Amino acid sequence: MSIDVSEVKRRLLSLLNDSNLVNEYLRQYGPNLDIKHIKELKEKHAKALSLVQEGSGQDPIYEIMVTCPVCNQENIVCYELKAKSQQIIKNKFLVPIYSGASGFRTVNYSLLSVTVCHRCFFASPDKKDWIKDAEKSQLPSNVIMTLQEKIGERKAIVRSISDPKTYFSRPRSADAAIISYQLSKARAKVEAWYELPYSLYKLGAYSLRIAKILKDIDIDNRDLLREALGFFEESFRTSNCPSEEIEMQVIYSIVALSLKLGDEKKANSYIGVFSTLHNNRLQEMKQDPKLNTVIIDKWAEKAKMLWEDRDREDLFKDE
């Protein structure tokens, strides 16, 4: 019986989440799936990453200064990632995983990506939300006014931190990173109240960032996964994402999270949503030939791969 190499590659990519590792596996072991060899390769890769983190290399982070759009506090440190300094892959929940590239050392940028105002605790990983040089914040005035009124809620999140400027500086602890995403969620909830596009998607994404940090420090994260699932479902229900690419990511994330949380019925129903969208698009293409199903089909395939592998015990092992 001939071996379907493309199918082996697909399975390996699902297991290893890294095309470079897939090629390395095929080079070492050929087109034969062996869980023992897969685990060995992943362990070697993890050890290599730890050496990069502990060893020498250029710093991939640089700082810029921004101003808070809510309280006008100046000289807030924003940590930026140098271009091409990290190889970035995404896990099955689309959370980025970083490893050093081109002579740069590995930095988990997810811990640093949120900029926090140490005065009013406005927080966002989106640099366009801040005032930089002569550029105004992209946030609408009504959102900014409401955020000014809700400073007490944000102060309750940070609790009794005596020196917030130092607390959110680099190196940023896991606890500080979690709080930075909680503060970002407080901002995004105001955006959601005003029905701003992508606000519910952001809430789901922030919950997943917190969930990954908790996973990395061996703390149960299922409540955060459930929370993320709820935000994504609401995002889809309300058509909160104008971008087709992001909307398809939302549906895929619902499938992935439903499988992780043991709800196969829900996962299967959202895979069916992809089929419905595909068929609807085919009908639309009869009137507008410029349309296509590429984005729908891409994310549908990713979701179907998860469904096919749903009985694998290690499917979400590293998520």
VOKOLKE-359461 format. One line per field, with one value per residue (C-alpha): residue number from 1; y, x, z. Coordinates in pm, whole numbers, plus 50000, padded with zeros to 5 digits. Each point is the difference from the previous one (the first is absolute). Layout:
REM residues N
i = NUM,... $
c2 = Y,... $
c1 = X,... $
c3 = Z,... $
END
This chain:
REM residues 319
i = 1,2,3,4,5,6,7,8,9,10,11,12,13,14,15,16,17,18,19,20,21,22,23,24,25,26,27,28,29,30,31,32,33,34,35,36,37,38,39,40,41,42,43,44,45,46,47,48,49,50,51,52,53,54,55,56,57,58,59,60,61,62,63,64,65,66,67,68,69,70,71,72,73,74,75,76,77,78,79,80,81,82,83,84,85,86,87,88,89,90,91,92,93,94,95,96,97,98,99,100,101,102,103,104,105,106,107,108,109,110,111,112,113,114,115,116,117,118,119,120,121,122,123,124,125,126,127,128,129,130,131,132,133,134,135,136,137,138,139,140,141,142,143,144,145,146,147,148,149,150,151,152,153,154,155,156,157,158,159,160,161,162,163,164,165,166,167,168,169,170,171,172,173,174,175,176,177,178,179,180,181,182,183,184,185,186,187,188,189,190,191,192,193,194,195,196,197,198,199,200,201,202,203,204,205,206,207,208,209,210,211,212,213,214,215,216,217,218,219,220,221,222,223,224,225,226,227,228,229,230,231,232,233,234,235,236,237,238,239,240,241,242,243,244,245,246,247,248,249,250,251,252,253,254,255,256,257,258,259,260,261,262,263,264,265,266,267,268,269,270,271,272,273,274,275,276,277,278,279,280,281,282,283,284,285,286,287,288,289,290,291,292,293,294,295,296,297,298,299,300,301,302,303,304,305,306,307,308,309,310,311,312,313,314,315,316,317,318,319 $
c2 = 50000,50332,50274,50327,50242,50307,49841,49917,50362,50123,49778,50100,50368,49947,49825,50220,50342,50091,49941,50004,49719,49806,50019,49899,49702,49883,50040,49790,49740,50002,50011,49768,50126,49893,50171,49912,50178,50295,50041,49973,50269,50233,49952,50081,50308,50115,49955,50199,50282,50007,50030,50292,50171,49956,50065,50301,50190,50339,50149,49986,50264,50376,50275,50291,50259,50060,50216,49870,50108,49973,50199,50160,49847,50039,49784,49661,49722,49791,49684,49931,49688,50047,49878,49646,49955,49708,49696,50008,49700,49971,49723,49842,50291,50245,50133,50100,49809,50175,49872,50206,50041,50170,50024,50129,49826,49859,50228,49914,50318,49902,50106,50347,50082,50189,50360,50118,50356,50006,50289,49902,49638,50035,49707,49881,49796,50205,50291,50191,50029,50222,50354,49992,50312,50196,49702,49990,49686,49805,49957,50194,50285,49825,49697,50223,50188,49676,49869,50321,49924,49639,50056,49857,49667,49981,50091,49709,49765,50108,49976,50152,50012,50262,50083,49926,50159,49749,49716,50015,50066,49745,49722,49958,49715,49758,50161,50350,49875,49843,50325,50194,49783,50038,50377,49963,49806,50285,50233,49756,49957,50372,49967,49708,50207,50254,49712,50082,49750,49724,50082,49654,49836,50192,49883,49639,50046,50161,49715,49753,50190,49973,49632,49931,50178,49796,49681,50088,50034,49683,50167,49874,50221,49844,50292,50234,49763,49997,50378,50030,49763,50214,50317,49837,49861,50345,50151,49762,50043,50379,50012,50202,49938,50175,49824,49661,49870,50087,49868,49665,49994,50054,49702,49785,50105,49899,49654,49968,50117,49785,49692,50089,50045,49672,50136,49807,50081,50374,49950,49798,50254,50282,49786,49989,50381,49992,49780,50237,50302,49819,49917,50352,50141,49777,50148,50355,49927,49949,50369,50121,49785,50202,49828,49671,49740,49998,50143,49797,49678,50066,50025,49726,49763,50093,49934,49667,49892,50058,49806,49705,49995,50061,49660,50058,50039,50244,50217,50302,49897,50318,50246 $
c1 = 50000,50155,50054,49815,50283,49774,49770,50301,50115,49653,49989,50351,49916,49698,50217,50310,49850,50321,50078,50374,49957,49793,50286,50249,49785,49972,50375,50076,49725,49838,49624,49901,49804,50150,49882,50326,50206,49761,50037,50379,50013,49772,50211,50318,49834,49883,50350,50145,49754,50092,50366,49920,49811,50286,50283,50135,49839,49871,49709,49691,49814,50023,49809,49792,49818,49626,49737,49682,49684,49792,50198,50271,50283,50318,50313,49833,50234,49876,50198,50033,50132,50271,49905,50113,50154,49772,49863,49629,49772,49649,49857,49663,49827,50193,50209,50349,50307,50335,50352,50310,50112,50282,50230,49731,49920,49656,49757,49642,49854,49651,50114,50102,49761,49745,50093,49862,49955,50142,49770,49646,50071,49868,50153,50023,50236,49890,50242,49734,49796,50273,50112,50339,50176,49735,49772,49676,49851,49769,49752,49673,49941,49700,50214,50272,49744,49857,50350,50063,49690,50105,50345,49875,49924,50351,50155,49808,50165,50355,49916,50264,50305,50225,50215,49806,50262,50260,49748,49914,50357,50237,50059,49625,49883,49724,49774,50064,49935,49670,49890,50101,49761,49727,50037,49984,49677,49860,50066,49861,49679,49938,50061,49755,49738,50026,49993,50337,50120,50231,49940,49859,50275,50258,49837,50026,50361,50100,49839,50203,50323,49926,49911,50336,50193,49812,50076,50370,50012,49793,49678,49661,49874,49668,49796,50190,49948,49626,50002,50180,49751,49712,50151,50066,49647,49858,50235,49870,49636,50020,50225,50252,50288,49970,50313,49922,50342,49938,49644,50124,50263,49721,49804,50315,50075,49648,50062,50341,49878,49687,50212,50239,49708,49836,49703,50025,49641,50072,50329,49827,49721,50253,50185,49662,49999,50307,49811,49703,50224,50180,49672,49866,50318,49966,49656,50136,50277,49738,49919,50352,50280,50263,49897,50160,49994,50374,49987,49694,50153,50338,49851,49746,50288,50179,49682,49942,50355,49927,49676,50175,50260,49752,50061,50374,50086,50283,49808,50006,50299,50200,49712 $
c3 = 50000,49894,50260,49951,50083,49987,50259,50221,49973,50092,50306,50105,49966,50222,50260,49985,49913,49817,49633,50072,50252,49746,49750,50268,50098,49640,49957,50307,49998,49656,49927,50285,50299,50331,50321,50178,49734,50000,50378,49974,49734,50197,50313,49810,49854,50345,50140,49713,50067,50368,49907,49772,50281,50246,49756,49821,49717,49907,50191,49772,50203,49963,50179,49879,50209,49971,50169,50159,49812,50319,50258,49780,50199,49796,49963,50033,49889,49710,49918,49629,49830,49739,49654,49915,50347,50087,49826,50082,49982,50136,50212,49934,50175,49779,50288,49874,50117,49959,49941,49922,49639,49809,50303,50238,50328,50072,50182,50082,49857,50119,50348,49879,49716,50213,50079,50337,50124,50352,50095,49894,49894,49649,49810,49642,49780,49697,49956,49804,50320,50149,49921,49829,49873,49811,49944,50196,50150,49769,50287,49963,50246,50160,50083,50150,50211,50136,50076,50196,50207,50063,50148,50330,49834,49859,50334,50154,49749,50091,50369,50232,49776,50161,49696,49679,49775,50118,50026,49628,49888,49855,50093,50044,50220,49905,50261,49861,49646,50107,50163,49688,49794,50263,49967,49621,50041,50211,49706,49742,50202,49965,49626,49991,50184,49716,49749,49850,49736,50125,50368,50081,49798,50205,50323,49887,49890,50332,50192,49795,50074,50372,49960,49833,50276,50262,49806,49991,50379,50058,50115,49881,49717,49904,50135,49769,49706,50070,50022,49668,49840,50122,49857,49662,49980,50075,49742,49734,50103,49975,49690,50201,49755,49661,49872,49848,50105,50367,49991,49868,50275,50252,49868,49998,50361,50105,49851,50171,50340,49984,49933,50280,50241,49894,49806,49673,49907,49999,49815,49730,49962,49937,49747,49829,50001,49775,49752,50003,49943,49718,49824,50047,49850,49694,49940,50045,49750,49729,50032,50081,49847,50188,50324,50109,50276,50076,50354,50099,49871,50168,50349,49933,49922,50323,50196,49827,50082,50369,49969,49837,50280,50283,50165,50033,50367,49929,49753,50233,50208,49939,49991 $
END
